[in-house]
């Protein structure tokens, strides 16, 4: 199983798809990297030669911020927003949508699938016993 940028990429998938398992590499960037290293995108990850694997590692580690570094940078950006107390930082703190989405409805995923609406109408009065 090839290990690139600290991630074991799947062997039985095409290398183009396997590279997307690395945090920070999507489909377009994976295509660009493969074009740069001159590796066929249809090749399976298990069929890579050690030389090709080393070329991929070098290019990814030198030119792109992936995995731990990218996660750390993202976390520090959010922490900075919280520390300065800006609107986006406050939204992050409260666990609400940050990018202007409406919150009256349609924020179930951000709020943790909270359902506070109660059934319509009043309950019938209790019968005398």
Buried (B, 14 or more C-beta within 10 A) or exposed (E): EBEBBEBEBBEEBBBBBBBBBBBBBEEEBBEBBBEEBEBEBEBBBBEBEEEBBEBBBEBBBEEBBBBEBBEEEEEEEBEEBBEEEEEBBEBBEEEEBBEEEEEEEEBEEBBEEEEEEEEEEEEEEEEEE
